[in-house]
Amino acid sequence: MPKTLKQLVQLGQMRAPEASIEDISYLILERAGLTPSEFQLKQDSEASSELEKQLQKDFKKLARNVSPQYILGYAWFLGYKIMVQRSVLIPRFETEELVEWALDHLHDGMKILDLGTGSGAIMVALAKEASKKGIKNLTLYASDISDSALRTCEENFLTFDLDVTVRKANVLIGLEKFDLIISNPPYIRPEEKNLMDSNVLQNEPEEALFGGKDGLEFYRRFAKQVCEHLTDEGQFFLEFGFSEKNDLAKLFAEELPDFKVEFKDDLAGKPRMVYGKWQK
């Protein structure tokens, strides 16, 4: 007898008892092609046998603590369906705010780098939203140290018909000058591991999560290199851990005295983003 969506949620709880009901519901609504509101309204609707068979497979993976986005093979970022696999981070909602902030500073003809691109989510969203705003003639670059991440981002760029030059690079070494650099780098401290979801630790690449002993390894290297990689009007946008603002402010004051640096809180009221620009 066909199961209703409500019964499929209950089945998911039985098959993957450690999984959250949010993850179970997310898998079901995505597989069913429903919006969250449609999913709530159709709880008593019967699911097809094909959907139930697919979810039976999905719940087995969920029981092994695989993230729903990796099970599906994609994640949503600023409305764009981004292919993801375990070699790249699952893009976070907080990073959408970084992209929207950078968008306010884009203009025609800029040369842009998505540094540590991972899946390419930032570049996809930035480029597509810029196009919607009528911003033209952007020259797009994306870099990462991971070969598998570079393959993933190239597939996403192809899917979204974007002309992006992809480079392998460790921070900025070997890259040229840009008008704008944007990055969501690794910034988690080792002692913060116990605060993280187990499926993040088990699934997502450590090198994209952890930023050295104090979380600031990337930022120290970035601060020493960035002056040689920004044009005269160049600017950067970086995400960081909410507890790192004071340390970052001190680091940038020491290493980048010729830059105007501005911090911004996320929608939850936590400091999460920093902007820098030459003040010549």
N, C-alpha and C positions, 0 to 999 in steps of 0.2 A: 504494500500500500504506500502511495507517495507520501513523503514527509512534508510538513509545512516548514517555513523558514524558522519559526520558533523551535520546532523539533530538531532542526539542523543545528541550531545554537546549543541545544541540550546534548545532542550527539557529540558536538565538538568539545563540550565540557567533560564528557565521559572519556573521549578518546585522548584528549590532551588536558588532563586535570590541572597541570601547572600553568597553562596558558591563561592569559587574562580574557575576560569576556569581550573586551574591546578588540583584541587581536582576532578572536574567533569571528566576531560580527563583521570585522573589516574584510576578512577573507571571503566570507559568504556574500557580502554585498558586492564586492569587486567581481567575484566569479559570476554573480547573477546579473551584473551590469546595472546595479541600482545605486541611486544616490542615498546618503544616510537617511534623509527624510522618507524616501520611498521605502527603504528597508524597514523603517519603523511602522509605516502604514500598512505594509503587506505581510506582517508577521504570520497571519493565518493563511496566506496563499500557499498552494502546493508547489513544491519544487520539481523540476524534471528529473528523470532518472539519471540523465547525463550529468546534471549538476551535482546530484548526490554522490555519484561515482567519483567525480573529480574531487569533491570535498573529503571523501573518505581517504584519498591519497594525501590531500593537503594536511589533514588532521594528524596523519602519521608523522609528517615532517614537523608540524607544530609541536607534537609531543617530544620531538628530539631537540626542541628549543630553537628551531630555525625561525628567523624573523619572517613575518608575513610578506614583506616586500621581496625578500629573496625567494620565497615560495612562488610568488606571482611572477617574479622576474622584472618587476617595475615598481617605481614609486612616483607619487605625484609631487611636483614642485612648482609652485606659483601657477598651477593649472596645466602644467605640461607633464606628459607621461614619459618619465625617464627610465630607460633600461638600467637595471642594477644587478650586480652579482657580488659574490663575497669578496671580490678583490677591491671593491670600492665601498665607501660609506653610503649609507642611506641618507639622502638629503633631508635636513631638518627644517621645520617651519621657521625657526629663528633666523636661518640663513636667508629666507625670503625677504626679511626686513633689510638685510645688508644689500641685497640686489636692488630693492626699491630705493634705498638711500643713494646708491651709486647712479641709478637711473636719472636722478635729479641733477646730476653733474655731467651727463653725456651731451655731446653736441656733434654735429657733422664732422666727418673726417678724422675722428680719433683712432689711435692705435691702442688696442686694449689687450691685456694679458689676464687670463684666469689662471692664477698660480696655484699649483697643487690641485688640478682640476677634478681628479677622481672620475666620477661618472660624466662630468661635463655639464651638470645641472645648472650651475651658476651661469656659464657662458650661453647655454641654450636660452634660459629665461631672460638674460640681459639682452641678447641679440634680438630675440623675437619681440620683446616688449619695446625695445628701441625702435624697431621697424614699425610697430603700431603707432608710435609717437611721431613718425615721419623723420626720424634721425637717420641720415644716409652716409654712405661711403665709409663705414667703419672697417678697420683692418683688425681681424680677430686672431689672437694667439691663445693657446692653452698648453700648459706644461705640467708634467708630473714626473716623479722619480720611478714610478712603477710601470713596467711594460704592460701588465695586464690592465691597469687603469687606463693607460693610453689607448689600448685596443677598445675598451668599453666606451670611452668618450668619443672616439672616432665613429663608432656605430651610431651613437646618439646624434652626433653632428650630421651624419649622412641621413638619418631618419628625418631630421628637421631642415634638411637642405641648407646647411650652413657651410660657408667656406672658411674653415678655421685651420690655421697652420699649427700643427701639433709638434711639440718638442719634448724630448726627455731632458730634464734638468733637476739639479739638486739646489733648491731655493732658486736664486737668480743667476748662478754661475753659467756662463756661456750664452746667455740671452742678450738681446739688444735693448734699446730704449723704448719706453712706452709713455703714452699720455695718461693712461690709467691702469693701475694694477689692482686686482681684487682677489681676495683669498679667504678661504675658511681653512686655516692650517691646523695641525695637531696641537692641542693646548691642554689636554687633561693631565693632571698630576698623578703619579703612581698611587699616592695615598687616597685618591678619590675613587679607586677601583671598587671599594666596598659600597659606594653610593650608586653604582651603575647597574642597569638591568643586566641580568645574566645572558640574555640573548644577544645583547650588544657585544659583550666580552667574548662570547663563543663564536660569533658570526663575522663581526666587522674587523677589518685589518688594523692591527695594533699600531702600525707605523702611521696610520692616518688619524689615530685617536690621541696618542700620548706624546706630550711635548717635553720629554726629558724630566730630570729630577724635580724641577720647579714649574714645569709647564711652559717655560719661556724660551726654550732652545731655538725654535724657529724664529721668534721675534728678534733675538740677539743677532742671529745671522742675517736676517732681513734688514735690520737697521744698519748693519755694516756694509751691505751691498747695494741698498736701494738707490742711493744718490747717483750711482753710475748707470742706473737703469730707468731713470725718469727724465723726460724732456723738461725744458725750462718751465713749462706750465703743468708739469706732471703731478699726479695725485694718487693716493692709494686708499683702499678701504679694506680693513681686516676685521675678522671676527675674533673674539677671545673669550676665555672663561670669565664668568661673572665676578670671581674673586681676585682677578688679576689686574684690575684697573690701576691701582696705585703703583704697582711694580712696573707696569707698562709705561705709565706717565713718566716715571723716573728714568726708565731706560731710554725713551724717545727724547726726553729733555737733554740727556747726556750725549746721545749718539746723533741726534738730528736737530741741533740747535737752530738751523735755518728753516725749519718747517713749522707751519701752523698745524697744531694737532688738536683735534676735537673728538670728544667721546660722546657716545649716544647710548641711551638705555633701550632695551627691547620693550615689547608691549607689556611684559610682566614687571617692568620697572627695574630690571637688573642691567647694569652696565655690560654691554656685549659687543659693541662695535667701535672702531676707531677710524678716523679719517685724517690723512696727512697731506699737506701741499706745501710746495716751496713758497716761502714768503720773501722773495727777493725784491 
